[in-house]
Amino acid sequence: MLGFSHVIHLILMSYKRIKIIYVSVFVTRETAALKAVFDFLMFNATPCNFTGLIVNAAAGTMPR
């Protein structure tokens, strides 16, 4: 027969497992969402000439 403290221990252990699974799923989804946003922003910024902007900013001249 299981004691009350043993049952509570089993419940808490299963809760910890559920929590670990939930956190890992959350982190995976957030990482995928951030990667999607980053990829979208980089895809839209591709036509921009970053090297030219850096050179012009360093030289103090901006093209018109």
C-alpha positions, 0 to 999 in steps of 0.5 A: 500500500502506498503512503500519502507522501509516496503518492504526492511524490509520484504526482510531483515527479509526473508534474516535473516531467510534464513541465519539462516537456512543456518547456521544451515544446515552448522553446522549440516553438519560440525558436522556430517563430523567431527563425521565421521572422529573422528569415523573413526580414533577411529575405526582404533586406536582401536587395539592400547594399549593406556594404555600400551603406557601411562605406558611405556612413564611414565616409560621411557621404550618403548617395542620393 
